[in-house]
Amino acid sequence: MTFRDWLSVSGEKIRNRGFEGVRDIAYDLYTGLWWLTYPFSRGRNVYDRDWDVLVILDACRVDLLRSVTDEYAFLGEIERMESVGSMSKEWMAKTFTDEHAEAVSNTAYITSNVFSDRILSADRFGTLDEVWRYAWDEETDTVLPRPVTDRAIRTARESDPDRLIVHYVQPHHPFVGLDAGFDADPFGPALSDTVVDALRKGRIDFETFWAAYQENLRLVLDEVEILLSNVDAERVAITADHGDALGEWGIYDHPVGCLHPSVRTVPWTTTTATDQRTYEPTTESGESDDAAIRDRLQALGYVG
C-alpha cells in the first residue's frame, strides 16, 4: 500500500465509521511501527535444520497445534522455534537468501501464498509452483488445501526433488466454514473487516474465533495426512512461517517485524512419509490474471 492509498483508506474509515475509524487508524499506526525492526535479523532459518519435506502451516500458533496433537498420530512432540519473519513476505525474504542459494536451487516450493509473486524469482528454485495462481477458490476467497496437496504429491513423484516445501494457507484466515460475513476489502463501501479485526473489536467472541481457528487447522492437517501417505521422505518437518497475535501487547494478526513470541515463535515437529499410492492427484497447474493478486492479498487481510 502506498502512502496515498493509506490516506485514502484512512479518510474512508473516518467518513464511514467515525470514532471507530479513528481507533482503526491509531491501531494501524501502532502496528505499523513494528516495521522499524524489519532490518534486524532474528530467528532460525529452516535451511539450518535437517529435513527432506517441509510443511508450512501459515499463521499457526504453537498452542494451536498443541491443542489438536492427540487427534493426529503423525504429530509428535511440538517444539518451539523462533521464525525469521513475523509475516509471510518477511519469512520468504529472509528464508530464501543468497546464503542458502544452493539449497534453494535444489528445492521444489509448492505455495498457496500470494506473496510469492512479489518476493520470489522462479529461476532461484528447482521448481516454484504458485498454486494460488490457478487454484483460487472464489467461494471461500482462499486456496483450499487439496490443490496444494495434489501439486506436492505430483511434484514428489515426477521430479523427486532434493527438498520439497509445501506451503498451505490454512490455518490462516479466512476461516473456511465460519460464515460471519467478514472480508478484507478496505476499499469497499462497507469497509468490511477480517475475522481477526472482528475479534479485536469484540464483534466475535474468543471461543467462537478459537474454535474456527482450530477447524481451519484440522482442514489442513487432514491434507497433511494424505500427503504423508503419498510421498517418500525420511525426514518431514511440520512448522509455520509465523504465528498470530490474539491481543497480546494489544496486537492482533501478525504485523511485519512484530517481536511478540505469539507471532515470532512457531511450532516444529518431525515425522516420516511413505508413498503408499493411496491417492492420485487431479489438480493441474495453470495461470491466472495477475490483476487478481491485489484482491487475493486483501482476502488474507493484506493491502497493497
N, C-alpha and C positions, 0 to 999 in steps of 0.2 A: 504494500500500500504506500503510495506517495504521500507527502505531507499535505498536498492539495486534496487528495482523496480523504485523508483523515479529517481535515477541516470540514469537508462536505458532509461526511458521515456524522461528525460531531454536531454540526448545525441541525441536521435532520433529527438527531436524538433529542436535542433540546426542544425543537419545534413540536415534535410528536409526543415526547414523554415528559416534558417539563423538568421538575426537580429530579425525577428518576433518571432522566437523560444526563443531568449534571453529575449525578452519582456515577453513572456509567463512564463518563469521560474521566472523572477523577480516578476510577478504578483502572481504566486503560492507561492513564499516565503512570500510576503506581507500578503496574505490572510491566510497563514499557521500560522502566528504569533498569530492569534486570539485563537489558541489552548491554549495559556498561561492563558486565562481567564476561561477555562473549569472547574477547581476545585471550582470556586466560585458559590454559589447558588444565583440565581436571579429568578424573575418571580413568578407566582402563579400557583400552581398545580391544575389541573382540578378537582381532587378529593376534593378540598376545596370549590368547588362550587356545587350548587344543580341541579341535572339532573338525568333523568332516561335513556335517549338515548343521546349519544354524537356523533355528526357527525364531522369528521375531514376532512377538505379540505386542502390537502397537499400543502404547499407553497402558501397560499392565503394571499395576502396583504389586509390591511384594506381598502385602497382606491379602490382596485379592486372589492371587494364585494359590497362596497357602490355604485360603478358605475353601477351595474345591479339591485339594490334594487327595482326599480319601475317595473321590469319585473316579479317579483315573489312575490305573495301575502303572502307567509309564512315568508318572510324576513322583520322583523320589524326594530326597531332601532338597528343600528350596534354600539355596544360598542367597546372599546379598552381594551385589557388586555395584560400584559407582559407575554410571554411564558417562560417556564423553560428551553427551548432549542432554538438554532438557526438552527438546522437541525434535521432530523427525529431521528437519532440514539441517539442524545443527549436528545431529547424530551422523547423518550422511557425510557432511562436510568434514567432520573430524574422525570418521572411521576409514573412509576410502582415500587415504592420504598418500602422498609421494613416498613416505617412509615404508608403506606397505604395498607399493605399486606391483611388485612381482606376485605377491599373493592375490591381489585384486585381479590381476590379469589371468589368473587361473581359477577365478570364481564365476559361477553362474548365479546371478542375482535375480530372483523372481520376486517382483514387488508390486504391491497394490497401492503403494503410497505415491501420491501425485507429485510430491516434491522432487522425485527423481528427474522430472522434466527440467527443473531449474538448477539442480545441484550436480548431476552426474553426466558423464560422457560415455556413450556406449563403447567407444573404442578402448576404454581402460579396462573393460571386463572381458572375460571369456565369453559370457553371454549376459546381456541385460534385457530381461523380458518384463516390460512395463504393462502388467495385466490391466491396470486401470484404464489404459487407452482403448481397450476393446471389450472389456467385460464389466463396464459400469452398470449397476442395476438402478434404473431410473425410479423404480417404485420405492426402494429403501434409501436412495440417494447415497449409495456407498458401493464398494466392491465386496460382494459376498465371498466367503472363504472358499467355496467349492472351485471356482475357476483357478484360484491360486494353487490349490492342491493339485488340480489337473495338470497345470503347466509345470509344476515342480516334479511330479511323477514322470511326465513325458520327457522332461529335460534330463532327469537322472537316468532313465532307461536308454535314451537315444544318444546322449553325449557323455555320460559318466564323468562329470567334471571333478577336478581335484577337490573343490569346495563348492558347496551349494548353500545359498542363503535364501530362505523362504520367508518373505515379509508380508504378514497378514495385516489388514486394517484393524480387525477386532482384537481386543475388546474396546478400542477407541469408539467414541460415539460417532455417528448416530446409533442409538441402541435399537437393533432390529427387534420389532415386536412391541416397543413402547410407543404406542400411538397417542402422543400427547400434543401433536401439532407444533413441535419445535423445529425450527430450521435455522440456517446460519446466513441468511441473506440480509445484511445490514442496509442494502440499497433499496429493498422492497418497501412498499408503502406501510406495512405493518411493523417494520424493523424487528422482525422476529428474532428470538433468542435460541441458542442451542440448549440442550437439556442441562448442560453444566451451568449456563447462565441462569436457567430456571432454578436450579438448586441454590445458587448464590443469592438469588432474590427471594427465596422462600416460596416459590410457586410450585415446587415439588418437594416432598419430604425426603429426608436422607434414606429412610428404609426403602422407599419405592425406587429411588435412584440406585442404591446399592444392589438391590435385587435385579434390576435391569442390567447393571454393570456385570454382575455375575452371569446372567443369562447370555450376554454377548460374549463373555469368556468361554462359556460352555459351548456356544456355537462354533467357535474356532477350535477348541480342544477336541471336539468330535472329529473335526477335519484333520487335526494333527494325528489322531489315532489312525485314520485311514492312510495318511502319509507314511507313518512308521511301519505299516504292513505292506507298503508298495515301493519302497526304495531300500537299497542296501547301504548301510553305513555303520561302521563300528562305533563311531562317536557322534552322537546327536546332542546338541545343546539347545535348550529352550530358554529364551531370555526375552527382554524387551528393549526397545530403543530408548525409552524413558518411562517414567511413571506418570502420576497425575496428582495434583493437589486438590483436596476437597475441603478447603477452608483453613488449612494450616498457614499461619502468618497472614491470614486474610486473602490467600491466593486460591483461585480455582483454575483448573486446567493446567497448562504447562508452558508458561512464558519462556521465551528464549533466554538462556543464561540463568534461569532460576536455580538457586542453590539449595532449596529445601530438600531434605532427604526423601520425602514422599515423591518428589519429581526426579531427583538425580539418582536415587538408589533403585536398582532393578533386580528382578529375580534371576537366578541362574540354576538350572538343574540339568542333569545329563541322563541319557538313555541310549539305546541302540535301535537299529532298524533292520528289518529283513524283508526283502521283496517276495511276498508270498503270492503275488499276482491275484489278489482278491478283488482288485478294482481296475477298470480300464478307463482312462481319462477321455473326455469328449471335447473339452474346450480347445478351440484352435486360436492361434494368435491372429492379430489383425491390427488395424489402425483406427483412429478416431479423429474427429475435427478438433484441432488444437484450441479452437475458440472455447471449448468446454472446460479447459483447465481451470479458469478462474471460478466457474460455478462449482467445480468439484472440490477445490480448496475451501470454498465457503461452506460446502456441505459438511466439511470436517471441522469447521469453526475458525478457519483462517481467512484472511482477506488480503488480496494483493499478491 
